[in-house]
Amino acid sequence: MRKPKFLIGAAVSILAVSVASLAYANTVTQTTDGTVTPRKLPKKKFKPVKLHVRTEATDGNNIPPPANHAVINLDKDLKINANAVPKCDVSQVSGKATADARAACKSSLVGVGTAQLLLGAPGSPITGPGTVPVKVSGFNGKPNNAGQPTLILHSDPGFTPVDLIGTLKPSTAGAKFKKALDVVVPPTGGSLKFFDITIGKVNNKLAASPTVVPGPYVKARCKQPDHKFNFFGKFTFDDTGGTYPTTAEGRSTSRCKVKHRRR
């Protein structure tokens, strides 16, 4: 059997939104968990940080529906500076295993993480043989035709690697947000259980096992009166003929502390 292609894409407070209706046989709960390190940051000046984002879709012990579109809205006090890091062309990493992809675009590697793919019909029980671990690499991509920054999410399940292109766009989620990472997911042959990535400046001395350290790619400040960063994910799923809803959302907040200058 041909192995299917697929595509991927500590919070203080997490709100998971489960979309339910009598019309659906099953429900899906989607979480979007974001954190920023370090917690102590200036009130006005942006400083380099590590940004950790984890999304997860669940239906108890059943396989959730496959996502085909994800929009991750980022707090307005987070800033991604794509011009601070060299840019990678997706052709440089396409089809390559993780180590080769990271070596090919070493200077553009801005994130590392993991994911889990579930093979089988949505709504059926999760079984060990159908659970596939995935290595994720984030590369600062070239701007799209509209001049918008992109993030290449290179996803390697150990067979056919796939590159997911996320576009950094203005957020439409309200005053708490400024930018959103917009990711369109083509048909994959599987469902994503979770996707977990840490983004910042990556120490590339060991391309096979890089360490993410704070760097100029992501910056943040602690300006809001409630001292919180807000994250909001909106997901669209394949139509399962009424078995599952086609949309779900997840929100979270992560606290920060104002770092005062010494006098």
C-alpha positions as CSV (number, residue, x, y, z in Angstrom):
1,M,0.0,0.0,0.0
2,R,1.3,3.4,-0.9
3,K,2.1,5.4,2.2
4,P,0.1,8.6,2.2
5,K,1.5,12.1,2.1
6,F,0.5,14.4,4.8
7,L,1.1,17.9,6.0
8,I,1.4,19.3,9.4
9,G,0.9,22.7,10.6
10,A,3.4,26.2,29.8
11,A,0.4,28.3,29.3
12,V,-1.1,29.9,32.3
13,S,-4.6,29.8,31.0
14,I,-6.0,27.6,28.2
15,L,-9.5,27.7,26.7
16,A,-10.4,24.9,24.3
17,V,-13.5,25.4,22.3
18,S,-15.4,22.3,21.3
19,V,-17.9,22.7,18.5
20,A,-21.0,20.6,19.2
21,S,-24.4,20.2,17.6
22,L,-27.1,17.6,17.6
23,A,-26.5,17.3,13.9
24,Y,-23.0,15.8,14.5
25,A,-22.3,12.2,15.7
26,N,-18.9,13.3,17.1
27,T,-17.3,16.4,18.5
28,V,-13.7,17.7,18.1
29,T,-11.9,19.8,20.7
30,Q,-9.1,22.0,19.4
31,T,-6.5,23.7,21.6
32,T,-4.0,26.4,20.8
33,D,-1.4,26.7,23.5
34,G,1.3,29.5,23.3
35,T,4.1,30.5,25.6
36,V,6.9,33.1,25.5
37,T,10.3,32.7,27.1
38,P,11.8,34.5,29.0
39,R,8.8,35.7,31.0
40,K,10.5,38.9,32.2
41,L,10.4,41.5,29.4
42,P,10.6,45.3,29.0
43,K,7.4,47.2,28.9
44,K,8.2,49.2,25.8
45,K,11.2,47.8,24.0
46,F,11.0,44.5,22.1
47,K,13.5,41.8,23.1
48,P,14.4,38.5,21.5
49,V,12.4,35.5,22.8
50,K,11.5,31.9,22.2
51,L,7.9,31.3,21.1
52,H,6.4,27.9,21.7
53,V,3.1,26.9,20.0
54,R,1.2,23.7,20.4
55,T,-2.0,22.8,18.7
56,E,-4.0,19.6,19.3
57,A,-7.3,18.2,18.0
58,T,-9.0,15.5,20.1
59,D,-12.1,13.4,20.2
60,G,-11.4,11.2,23.2
61,N,-9.5,8.1,22.0
62,N,-10.8,8.5,18.4
63,I,-9.1,9.9,15.3
64,P,-10.1,13.5,14.8
65,P,-11.0,14.9,11.3
66,P,-8.2,16.1,9.1
67,A,-7.5,19.9,9.1
68,N,-7.4,21.7,5.8
69,H,-6.8,25.3,7.1
70,A,-5.3,26.7,10.2
71,V,-5.0,30.4,11.3
72,I,-2.9,31.1,14.4
73,N,-3.4,34.6,15.7
74,L,-0.5,36.1,17.6
75,D,-0.6,38.7,20.4
76,K,0.1,42.3,19.2
77,D,3.1,42.5,21.6
78,L,4.8,39.7,19.6
79,K,6.8,40.6,16.5
80,I,8.3,38.3,13.9
81,N,11.2,39.9,11.9
82,A,11.7,37.9,8.8
83,N,14.4,40.2,7.6
84,A,16.6,39.4,10.6
85,V,17.3,35.8,9.2
86,P,18.4,34.6,5.8
87,K,15.6,33.3,3.6
88,C,15.2,29.7,2.4
89,D,13.6,28.7,-0.9
90,V,11.3,25.8,-0.5
91,S,13.0,24.0,-3.4
92,Q,16.1,23.7,-1.2
93,V,14.4,21.5,1.3
94,S,11.6,19.9,-0.6
95,G,11.6,16.1,-0.4
96,K,14.7,15.9,1.9
97,A,15.0,14.1,5.2
98,T,15.2,16.3,8.3
99,A,19.0,16.3,8.6
100,D,19.5,17.1,4.9
101,A,16.9,19.8,4.9
102,R,18.4,21.5,8.0
103,A,21.8,21.3,6.4
104,A,20.5,22.8,3.1
105,C,19.0,25.8,4.8
106,K,21.1,25.9,8.0
107,S,21.1,29.7,8.3
108,S,17.3,29.9,7.8
109,L,16.4,27.4,10.5
110,V,14.3,29.3,13.0
111,G,12.2,26.5,14.7
112,V,12.2,22.8,15.7
113,G,9.5,20.6,16.9
114,T,7.5,17.4,16.7
115,A,4.0,16.3,15.5
116,Q,1.9,13.2,15.4
117,L,0.0,11.9,12.4
118,L,-2.9,9.5,12.8
119,L,-3.8,7.1,10.0
120,G,-7.3,5.8,9.7
121,A,-10.9,6.9,9.3
122,P,-12.0,9.9,11.5
123,G,-14.0,8.6,14.4
124,S,-12.3,5.3,14.6
125,P,-10.2,4.3,17.6
126,I,-6.5,5.4,17.7
127,T,-4.2,2.4,17.4
128,G,-0.5,2.1,17.8
129,P,0.2,1.0,14.2
130,G,-1.6,4.0,12.9
131,T,0.3,6.6,15.0
132,V,3.2,8.2,13.1
133,P,5.8,10.5,14.8
134,V,6.9,13.5,12.8
135,K,10.0,15.7,12.9
136,V,9.2,19.4,12.3
137,S,11.7,22.1,11.1
138,G,10.7,25.7,10.7
139,F,12.6,27.7,8.0
140,N,12.3,31.5,7.3
141,G,10.9,31.3,3.8
142,K,11.0,33.8,0.9
143,P,8.1,36.3,0.7
144,N,5.0,35.2,-1.4
145,N,3.9,37.1,-4.5
146,A,2.2,39.7,-2.3
147,G,5.4,40.4,-0.5
148,Q,4.2,38.7,2.8
149,P,6.7,36.8,4.9
150,T,6.4,33.0,5.0
151,L,7.4,30.2,7.3
152,I,8.3,26.8,5.8
153,L,7.2,24.0,8.1
154,H,9.2,21.0,6.9
155,S,7.4,17.8,8.2
156,D,9.3,14.5,8.0
157,P,7.4,11.3,9.1
158,G,10.3,9.0,8.1
159,F,8.9,8.4,4.6
160,T,7.7,11.2,2.2
161,P,8.6,14.6,3.8
162,V,6.1,17.5,3.0
163,D,6.6,21.2,3.2
164,L,3.8,23.4,4.6
165,I,3.9,27.1,3.8
166,G,2.6,29.5,6.4
167,T,1.9,33.1,5.5
168,L,2.3,35.9,8.0
169,K,-0.7,38.2,7.5
170,P,-2.5,40.9,9.4
171,S,-4.9,39.4,12.0
172,T,-8.6,39.9,11.8
173,A,-9.3,38.5,15.2
174,G,-9.6,41.7,17.1
175,A,-7.6,44.4,19.0
176,K,-5.6,41.9,21.0
177,F,-3.9,40.6,17.9
178,K,-1.7,42.0,15.1
179,K,-0.4,39.2,13.0
180,A,-1.6,35.7,12.1
181,L,0.1,32.7,10.6
182,D,-2.2,31.5,7.9
183,V,-1.7,27.9,6.7
184,V,-3.6,26.1,4.0
185,V,-3.4,22.3,4.3
186,P,-4.0,20.2,1.1
187,P,-5.5,16.6,1.3
188,T,-3.1,14.5,3.4
189,G,-4.4,11.0,3.9
190,G,-4.2,11.4,7.7
191,S,-5.3,13.4,10.7
192,L,-3.1,15.6,12.8
193,K,-3.2,14.7,16.5
194,F,-0.9,17.5,17.6
195,F,1.7,19.9,16.2
196,D,4.4,21.4,18.5
197,I,7.1,23.8,17.6
198,T,9.4,26.3,19.3
199,I,10.5,29.3,17.2
200,G,13.4,31.6,17.8
201,K,17.1,31.7,16.8
202,V,18.3,28.2,16.3
203,N,21.8,27.0,17.3
204,N,22.8,25.1,14.1
205,K,26.1,23.7,15.1
206,L,24.5,20.3,15.2
207,A,22.0,20.3,12.3
208,A,20.6,16.9,13.3
209,S,19.9,18.1,16.9
210,P,19.6,21.9,16.9
211,T,18.8,23.8,20.1
212,V,16.4,26.8,19.9
213,V,17.8,29.9,21.7
214,P,16.4,33.4,21.8
215,G,17.2,35.3,18.7
216,P,16.1,38.2,16.5
217,Y,13.5,36.3,14.5
218,V,10.9,36.6,17.3
219,K,10.7,39.5,19.7
220,A,8.3,40.5,22.4
221,R,7.5,43.0,25.1
222,C,5.2,43.0,28.2
223,K,3.1,46.1,27.7
224,Q,-0.5,45.1,28.3
225,P,-2.0,45.9,31.8
226,D,-3.0,42.3,32.4
227,H,0.5,41.2,31.6
228,K,-0.7,38.4,29.2
229,F,0.1,37.2,25.7
230,N,-3.0,36.1,23.8
231,F,-3.2,33.2,21.2
232,F,-6.2,32.3,19.1
233,G,-6.3,29.4,16.6
234,K,-9.1,28.9,14.1
235,F,-9.2,25.5,12.3
236,T,-11.3,24.2,9.4
237,F,-11.7,20.4,8.9
238,D,-12.6,18.2,5.9
239,D,-16.3,17.5,5.5
240,T,-17.0,14.1,7.1
241,G,-20.7,14.1,6.1
242,G,-22.1,15.1,9.4
243,T,-19.8,12.9,11.6
244,Y,-17.8,16.0,12.7
245,P,-18.3,19.8,12.6
246,T,-16.1,21.5,10.0
247,T,-14.7,24.2,12.3
248,A,-13.2,24.6,15.8
249,E,-11.3,27.2,17.8
250,G,-8.8,27.3,20.6
251,R,-7.5,30.1,22.8
252,S,-4.8,30.5,25.4
253,T,-3.0,33.1,27.4
254,S,0.6,33.2,28.8
255,R,1.7,35.6,31.5
256,C,4.7,37.9,31.4
257,K,6.4,40.2,34.0
258,V,7.6,43.7,33.4
259,K,11.4,43.9,33.6
260,H,12.4,47.2,35.0
261,R,15.7,48.9,34.2
262,R,18.2,49.2,36.9
263,R,19.0,52.7,38.0
